[in-house]
Structures are given as C-alpha cells and as structure tokens.
Amino acid sequence: MTAPEPAAPTGAPPPPLRSRTVFAAAHVVADPHADTSPDGPAALDWDATLAFRHHLWAHGLGVAEAMDTAQRGAGLDWAGAAELIRRSAAEARAVGGRLACGAGTDQLPPTGSSLADVRAAYEEQLALVEDAGAQPVLMASRQLAALGAGPDAYRDLYGHLLRQTGRPVILHWLGAAFDPALAGYWGSADLDVATETLLGIVADNPGAVDGVKVSLLDAAREVRLRRRLGTRATTPTAGAEAAAQDGHQRAVRCYTGDDFHYPELIAGDAHGASDALLGVFDPLAPLAAEAVRRLDAGDPAGFRAVLDPTVPLARHLFQAPTRYYKTGVVLLAWLAGHQSHFTMVGGLQSARSLPHLRRSHELGAALGLFPDPERAAAKMRALLLVHGVEEAGAP
C-alpha cells in the first residue's frame, strides 16, 4: 500500500467547531497497484484512505463517508462502501471524530426494482450504518427515481424508514446537476412541488430528521427552504458564546451542499444560517476550519475573508458536467501530498481535460493549498509531460 505523505496538523487536536456543524465529504484513494478494470470492483488503498479521514478530523471537521465524493455509484459499489463505512467508523471511535455515512440503494440494479426492493435495500444499508455507530445520511436513490413514483410514494417510503431509525438522520437532496439519474426526485420535476413533499416528510416525522442536505446549486431556493425548516437565533454578527448557548436551535438543520455559494449560505442572514456538508471541503479542509473558527470568535467578516477567495476554485472543480468534480478533488489531494499518485476508482482520472486539471493546480496554488508548492508544481509538470505536453506553459 502507498503511504500518505504528512499533511495533517500536528500537536494537540483543535477545539471543536461551535457556530456551525461542518462535514467534509471525503474522497477515497484507489490502490494503483491493483489489477482492476473500470467496471470491476474498486480496489482501495486503505492506509491512505483512512489517513485522509484523520487529516479532516485533525482540523476539527466531521467526515461524511461513502457519499458521491467517494465515487459511490461511480466505481465504488455497495460492498466497497460497506467496508469503507466499517473501517471509518472504527477510526472515528478511536479519535472521537464525527462521522455521518451514506445509506442508499446501490446494491440494486439500476432499473427494474420495485418499491419493496428499494425499501429493503435502504433498510439493509441503514442497519449497517447504525450498527457501525455512525449518523445515517439517507442518500437519494437512483432506483427510486427510476420508478417515476409520485410524492405519496416518497412520503410513505421515507416515513417507513424514519420510524425505524435509532437517531436523527440527514436527508439528502442531490440535484440532477450532480447526478442526472436523480431528475424528478421527491416525485416531481417541479422543484416547488418537490420541496413541499420534502417538507411534508420532515413534518410527518418530528425528531427523526437532524437536517436536510441540499445540493441544488440554487442559493435562493436553499434560503427559502432553510427558513421553512426553522431557524436559530444566530445572526452573522453573533459571537461563539451566543451561538453555543442559544436555546432556540432550529428543529431541523439545513446542510448546504452548494459548492458555488457556500460562503454566503454558511454565513447566513438575520433569519438563520446553513450548516455544511460539502465535497469542496475535502480539498479546502484547513481553510474551511479556519473560517468557521473566525465565526466562533464572532468575526463574520474574517470568515468571508478566508472563504470567499476559494469560490473560483470551487466553481472550476464543479463546472459542468458537475458529476466529474471528483477528478479535481483527487488531483488536489495528490498535489497536496495526501496520496502518492493520481489514480482513481473507475479510471475517472481521465474525466477532466488537461487544461482543466492545470487550472485546478493554478487555483489551488494561489490559495496555498499545497504544503510543498515546488513539489506540487513538479508533479503537475510530470502529469502534463506523460500526456505529451512537453512545456509546462502549454495548454
């Protein structure tokens, strides 16, 4: 197995983040020596994969495990995801790290399943996540979307699952920009109708939903949903002590999954703020943690000063086709020294163009994401060279 290079902070762990709950959806590290094919089972470098989770926890972030950032449904099958959940949960217990894990239906074939099949698949995965001691994230189901079921079917199914859970779960609304197979989720292509169905599920199951993770890349819609979920009396100018002692926490959180507008959504407004469960916080972990600690200290301007400059990189990584953002995330992890290669599960290192990857390096370097900038630049030159670009300045 390939040993990760040092990149996590050293010394005593930092204090937990207080003003917002923040998860980074973590990628997995492929085993570059495995004799696999893109359509075969994923082979992971477990040492490097788990070391990266420790890197996120060491910065004070929670880890969202076995999500789409981990190539769930894009090379990582349910058997691999199940093992990932078990191993990450053991590591989280060892260090007291916060962990939420995706429960979906991807052990089923893409089409041809019934509602009963979908329910049983969800139940199997929920049981594994809860047995591991992690917080469940009820992921959007491609198999459910393929059925074309209406809102009532969603309310019945989710209600059945939420009545079984042993702890409040996070509901996941992943938009079609991230996964075209999820178009029409919550039983309607009309996002207003879909929102009403989602809110109805939350209202029907009081206490069973910790929060809703919204990945629609529509900040205004997220703010409207956040206000209807409820609000906490934390304004952008409130200090950490007020946030920690606030007795009016919202019953249901809104976890932003908007990798285009996250600074403004996390900062919030006079009516409330979003928490975060973000794929872009995988490469941005040190800056994300620093920014939220400025909120903890009552410095919202400082929060924006840290995070606003990261948005050009995020928008670049998540540009259409958005579902290939994972390639840039893994590139940055390699350049930052968290893994010794740029190989991905399913061969997705080829999913972005060389100009796109080169720009990812430039934007990451400008943000100071690489502990050894010269080595990162040398790696980027080597990547270009092996693909026939003999001069670093070439596109």
Residue pairs with C-beta under 8 A, 6 or more apart in sequence:
1 31
1 45
1 46
1 47
1 48
2 29
2 31
2 32
2 45
2 47
2 48
2 339
2 340
2 341
3 47
3 48
3 340
4 29
4 47
4 48
4 51
4 52
4 337
4 338
4 339
4 340
5 337
5 338
5 340
6 337
6 371
7 55
7 336
7 337
7 338
7 371
8 51
8 54
8 55
8 58
8 59
9 58
9 59
9 286
13 57
13 58
13 60
13 95
14 58
14 59
14 60
14 289
14 293
15 60
16 60
17 60
17 61
17 289
17 292
17 293
17 296
18 240
18 243
18 244
18 296
19 234
19 238
19 240
19 243
19 244
19 292
19 295
19 296
20 266
20 273
20 274
20 275
20 276
20 292
20 295
21 62
21 211
21 253
21 255
21 275
21 276
22 61
22 62
22 266
22 275
22 276
22 277
22 278
22 281
22 288
22 289
22 292
23 61
23 62
23 63
23 64
23 98
23 100
23 255
23 276
23 277
23 278
23 281
24 56
24 61
24 62
24 63
24 64
24 278
24 279
24 281
24 282
24 285
24 288
25 64
25 67
25 68
25 69
25 70
25 277
25 278
25 279
25 281
25 282
26 52
26 53
26 56
26 63
26 64
26 65
26 67
26 69
26 70
26 282
27 52
27 69
27 70
27 71
27 282
27 326
27 329
27 330
27 333
28 42
28 44
28 49
28 70
28 71
28 76
28 84
28 345
29 44
29 45
29 48
29 49
29 52
29 333
29 338
29 339
30 42
30 43
30 44
30 45
30 341
30 343
30 344
30 345
31 43
31 44
31 45
32 45
32 341
32 343
34 43
36 42
36 43
38 75
38 346
38 347
41 77
41 79
41 80
42 71
42 75
42 76
42 77
42 80
42 345
42 346
43 345
44 80
44 84
44 345
45 339
46 87
48 338
48 339
48 340
49 84
50 87
50 88
50 91
51 338
52 333
52 338
52 339
53 63
53 65
53 88
53 91
53 92
53 97
54 91
54 95
54 97
55 285
55 338
56 62
56 63
56 97
56 282
56 285
57 63
57 92
57 95
57 97
57 98
59 285
59 286
59 288
59 289
60 289
60 292
60 293
61 98
61 281
61 285
61 288
61 289
62 97
62 98
62 99
62 100
63 88
63 92
63 97
63 98
63 99
63 100
64 100
64 101
64 102
64 137
64 277
65 84
65 85
65 88
65 89
65 99
65 100
65 101
65 102
65 134
66 72
66 76
66 81
66 84
66 85
66 88
66 101
66 102
67 102
67 137
67 139
67 279
68 74
68 174
68 178
68 179
68 279
68 323
68 326
69 279
69 282
69 326
69 329
70 76
70 81
70 84
71 326
71 344
71 345
71 346
71 348
72 81
72 102
72 104
72 106
72 139
73 104
73 106
73 142
73 179
74 323
74 326
74 345
74 346
74 348
75 344
75 345
75 346
75 347
75 348
76 84
76 345
77 106
77 107
78 106
78 107
78 125
81 102
81 106
82 125
82 128
85 101
85 128
85 129
85 132
85 134
86 128
86 132
88 99
88 101
88 134
89 99
89 101
89 132
89 133
89 134
91 97
92 98
92 99
92 133
92 134
93 133
98 135
99 133
99 134
99 135
100 134
100 135
100 136
100 137
100 170
100 277
101 129
101 132
101 134
101 135
101 136
101 137
102 125
102 129
102 137
102 139
102 172
103 122
103 125
103 126
103 128
103 129
103 136
103 137
103 138
103 139
104 121
104 122
104 125
104 138
104 139
104 140
104 141
105 113
105 118
105 121
105 122
105 125
105 141
105 142
105 143
105 144
106 121
106 142
106 143
107 121
107 124
107 125
108 117
108 118
108 121
108 143
109 143
110 142
110 143
110 146
110 181
111 143
111 146
113 121
113 143
113 146
113 147
114 147
115 144
115 147
115 149
115 153
115 157
117 143
118 141
118 143
118 144
118 147
118 157
119 157
119 160
119 161
121 141
121 143
122 138
122 141
122 157
122 161
123 161
123 164
126 136
126 138
126 161
126 164
126 165
129 135
129 136
130 136
130 165
130 166
130 167
135 167
135 168
135 169
135 170
135 210
136 165
136 167
136 169
136 170
137 169
137 170
137 171
137 172
137 213
137 277
138 158
138 161
138 169
138 170
138 171
138 172
139 172
139 174
140 172
140 173
140 174
140 179
140 182
140 185
142 179
142 181
142 182
144 154
144 157
144 185
145 181
145 182
145 183
145 184
145 185
146 181
147 153
148 184
149 187
150 187
150 188
151 186
151 187
151 188
151 193
151 196
151 197
151 200
152 187
153 187
154 186
154 187
154 197
154 201
155 197
155 200
155 201
155 204
158 171
158 201
158 205
159 201
159 204
159 205
162 169
162 201
162 205
162 208
162 209
163 205
163 208
165 208
167 210
168 207
168 208
168 209
168 210
169 208
169 209
169 210
170 209
170 210
170 211
170 212
170 213
170 255
170 277
171 198
171 201
171 202
171 209
171 211
171 212
171 213
172 212
172 213
172 215
172 257
173 185
173 186
173 194
173 198
173 212
173 213
173 214
173 215
173 216
174 182
174 185
174 215
174 257
175 182
175 215
175 216
175 217
175 218
176 182
176 183
177 216
177 217
177 320
177 322
177 323
178 215
178 322
178 323
179 323
180 323
183 189
184 194
185 194
186 193
186 194
186 195
186 197
186 198
187 193
187 194
187 197
188 194
188 197
191 216
191 218
191 221
195 221
195 224
195 225
198 212
198 225
199 225
199 228
199 229
201 209
202 209
202 212
202 229
202 252
206 251
209 252
210 252
210 253
211 229
211 252
211 253
211 254
211 255
211 275
212 225
212 229
212 252
212 253
212 254
212 255
213 255
213 256
213 257
213 277
214 221
214 222
214 225
214 254
214 255
214 256
214 257
214 258
215 257
215 258
215 259
216 222
216 258
217 258
217 259
217 260
217 261
217 318
217 322
218 258
219 258
219 260
219 261
219 264
219 265
222 254
222 256
222 258
222 261
222 265
222 274
223 265
223 269
225 254
226 254
226 271
226 272
226 273
226 274
227 271
227 272
229 250
229 251
229 252
229 253
229 254
230 250
230 251
230 252
230 272
231 248
231 250
231 271
231 272
232 246
232 248
232 249
232 250
232 272
232 273
233 246
233 248
234 242
234 243
234 246
234 268
234 272
234 273
235 268
235 269
235 270
236 267
236 268
236 269
236 270
236 273
236 300
237 298
237 300
238 246
238 298
239 297
239 298
240 295
240 296
240 297
240 298
243 295
243 296
250 272
253 274
253 275
254 272
254 274
254 275
255 274
255 275
255 276
255 277
256 262
256 265
256 266
256 274
256 275
256 276
256 277
256 278
257 277
257 278
257 279
258 265
259 278
259 279
259 280
259 314
259 315
259 317
259 318
259 325
260 311
260 314
260 315
260 318
262 276
262 278
262 280
262 307
262 311
262 314
263 291
263 303
263 304
263 307
263 308
263 310
263 311
265 273
265 274
266 273
266 274
266 275
266 276
266 292
266 295
266 303
266 307
267 273
267 295
267 300
267 303
267 304
268 274
276 288
278 288
279 318
279 325
279 326
279 329
280 310
280 313
280 314
280 317
280 318
280 325
280 329
281 288
282 329
282 333
283 313
283 317
283 328
283 329
283 332
283 333
283 336
283 364
283 369
284 310
284 313
284 314
284 367
284 369
286 369
287 306
287 307
287 310
287 367
287 369
288 307
290 306
291 302
291 303
291 306
291 307
292 303
294 300
294 302
294 303
294 305
294 306
295 303
309 367
310 367
312 363
313 360
313 363
313 364
313 367
316 328
316 356
316 359
316 360
316 363
317 325
317 328
317 329
317 360
318 325
319 356
324 348
324 351
324 352
326 344
326 348
326 351
327 344
327 348
327 349
327 350
327 351
327 352
327 357
328 352
328 356
328 357
328 360
330 339
330 342
330 344
330 348
330 349
331 342
331 349
331 352
331 357
331 360
331 361
332 360
332 361
332 364
332 369
333 339
334 340
334 341
334 342
334 379
335 361
335 364
335 369
335 370
335 376
335 379
335 380
336 364
336 369
336 370
336 371
336 376
337 370
337 371
337 372
337 375
337 376
342 349
342 379
342 383
343 349
352 360
354 384
354 387
354 389
354 395
355 395
357 380
357 383
358 380
358 384
358 395
361 376
361 377
361 380
364 370
364 376
365 373
365 376
365 377
370 376
377 392
380 392
381 392
384 392
384 394
389 395
